[in-house]
């Protein structure tokens, strides 16, 4: 259920300014630029447009904040470090391994490492992990990752620790062992326990539903020492974190400091100028207008890019008259000029053309293009032929829901212009940014199509295709199956794949299912958008993490020198 | 011969007895005076140019070969974020005023179609507010009493309202529909009191003038007096008010489109183009400058013309 809104925060929250101790300039010719090894120490300043959604891991749920959580929290497992697939691999974190399932994968056992502590020095026990999960199920805060709710075996009316008390189906036979009982076989459970709501909190402490959002209790390498919402956030070392227990986090800087509320254009200017303290800064994705200004070799040297790991697509509402005909939907797929959509988004540096629903960063990704055209510019003639076959020789008209922001409007106009060549008229329904996802997620309010995006919660087709194409996941409100596709064969196949216990086999099956779904054309995959970030000249260890919407991996980044 | 005590005093020759008898002499006098002012001549030329641009936008589109919605991927550099290829925002023989970054649409053709939208909305809103404002102002001023109380309070209410904020809220809440029509409606709702207030004041003073007294004494019915005696004497005021209303509506329309609640994309609109151009100011300043210049010139010309009209009509007052 991770939506485009979520990672927008990250995109805006771009620039990290590392102020720190360094007053000197470039100096050291030592390590290999932005990808080199960071040195210990220094303060990393982060300049960001908007504040994080929540410091409470039960509540925050987007690429930007999940990336941040890894600095202050640890979970049983987590995503790896490194570019591409290395970053999205699930690796052990607090646990010694990625868990042991029983035969049908309905019962999972994890063992905690030794020498793991909270920020006050108390050891982290299995009871703390159990409490963290139970707490996250409280209705007042359970707005984050939903997987605990979906797969844990629990009474239907369970309402979290504070209302319903402890959950019997999470067992803690001793301080180091925790056993989860699931309501279904779930081969990918190792990824589920890496979701933020599985963060441990002291079971015998004074933790309440709201206290964590105000004052987080750290289990990771940093703790929050100062926080003014919308303004500043300071992290300093958690002295009880032991690097020997942690293979994932480099945690090189001594502290991080965020400054929120900066204009996106201002951030771009500062990152390009690279003056003073901004030399020790990193930033999120630049705006399209800044792309041409970062082409000089000096700036290219400190530019990082990576896929966001999401797909921008146009779901076609299969319940609407006309749109319920696969031929019409295929015609639209054929006619869309994806090259123009890409140019409107910022060109080749900010996006790749998508022909599949699943992005290449998802395990099991299979490349195919069922609706090809020369240079991806659309094939209006073929589209017209299909439309005529479907009974619309004089053309077709539909309404597209779009969000009131320049990028999405540029994408929508490109689609409108391309479809006009195939006699398909597109009317826009411009929706306010704040309510856009609410409107298209309400089946009675959405129109014939929309432009939206989807990011997997972890790199598996299981968190990508079912939420957006499974018939049982059509809800009146909060619906993510915007296409309202309810195809028996597709539904059936999804159930089968979920029952597979071999993760690799399941991943491959998701890739094949992607093609099966695209034959029905319930959506037009448009783009795999990229993050392009300019970092300060004194930054080292920065790379785009595919698991966090292409953001710079906070736990790996640091300073090149602290002179 | 009494002068009208008003900031917008206009011709008040006591010749109201000739209802439809237009006054060729004053009209000619005004035109002659205005023609002597270079500022007015330039303004009128600019207005005529923009109106021609708007009227002949399709012709222009046919000449240049680019429609207002045509993409030209060959004019932009996809690898550089979609900036126009060539100097000054892609100005070339093909695209006379360059192209929009990101899609390569021809700026000249879009500016011309944008002028259509702007002028159409501004002129329609002016017609509606002037007509409605004059009627309401005359009723309030001429009949006084309860009618005046009600109309004046409504005007006070609307004028005290934070209209821009309300327009934004209203336009965001309204369904997409026909945006230009909605804009005209919203602009008119908040625009008419400004006309009506002035008309009311003028009418109140005219009501007591001798020729109205005379008409009343001769047994004319009130409505007849209002429209045949008073209204002709308000012509000057109305012309000035309308001339000054046009640029203010053009400005407001551009402002609303800039804020994303005005004309919907892809309909070209100056405000929208300026809004899109903001992010590109550093790499493609022409995209910002061209629609900005057109907007500035239009508003400026109408304002100069309106001010001069008022000055000349005021002076004519004293002269006649």
Contacts between the chains, C-beta under 8 A, distances in Angstrom:
chain1	res1	chain2	res2	distance
A	265	B	279	6.7
A	287	B	279	5.7
A	288	B	81	4.6
A	288	B	82	6.4
A	288	B	102	6.7
A	288	B	279	7.3
A	289	B	81	6.6
A	289	B	101	7.3
A	289	B	279	4.2
A	289	B	280	4.5
A	289	B	281	8.0
A	289	B	282	7.0
A	289	B	283	6.0
A	289	B	284	7.8
A	290	B	81	7.3
A	290	B	282	7.7
A	290	B	283	7.7
A	291	B	80	5.8
A	291	B	81	2.7
A	291	B	82	7.8
A	291	B	83	7.7
A	292	B	77	7.6
A	292	B	80	4.1
A	292	B	81	5.3
A	292	B	83	4.7
A	292	B	283	5.1
A	293	B	282	6.6
A	293	B	283	6.0
A	295	B	80	6.5
A	337	B	71	7.7
A	339	B	73	6.5
A	339	B	78	7.6
A	340	B	71	5.4
A	340	B	73	6.5
A	340	B	103	6.7
A	342	B	78	6.9
A	343	B	73	6.2
A	343	B	76	6.2
A	343	B	78	5.2
A	343	B	82	4.8
A	343	B	102	5.9
A	343	B	103	6.3
A	343	B	104	7.7
A	344	B	82	7.1
A	344	B	102	4.9
A	344	B	103	5.5
A	346	B	81	5.0
A	346	B	82	6.3
A	346	B	102	7.5
A	347	B	76	7.9
A	347	B	77	7.2
A	347	B	78	4.1
A	347	B	79	6.0
A	347	B	80	6.6
A	347	B	81	5.1
A	347	B	82	4.6
A	347	B	102	8.0
A	348	B	78	5.2
A	348	B	79	5.1
A	349	B	79	6.6
A	349	B	80	7.6
A	349	B	81	6.3
A	350	B	81	6.8
A	377	B	73	7.9
A	404	B	260	5.3
A	406	B	275	7.8
A	406	B	276	6.1
A	406	B	279	7.1
A	409	B	265	5.0
A	410	B	102	5.6
A	410	B	103	6.7
A	412	B	265	7.4
A	413	B	69	7.7
A	413	B	103	7.0
A	413	B	265	5.8
A	413	B	266	4.6
A	414	B	71	7.0
A	414	B	103	6.6
A	416	B	69	7.8
A	416	B	266	6.3
A	417	B	69	5.5
A	417	B	70	7.5
A	417	B	71	5.5
A	417	B	266	7.4
A	420	B	69	7.4
A	427	B	176	7.6
A	428	B	176	6.8
A	428	B	264	5.9
A	428	B	265	6.8
A	429	B	176	5.3
A	430	B	176	6.2
A	430	B	260	7.8
A	430	B	264	5.7
A	430	B	265	7.7
A	432	B	172	5.7
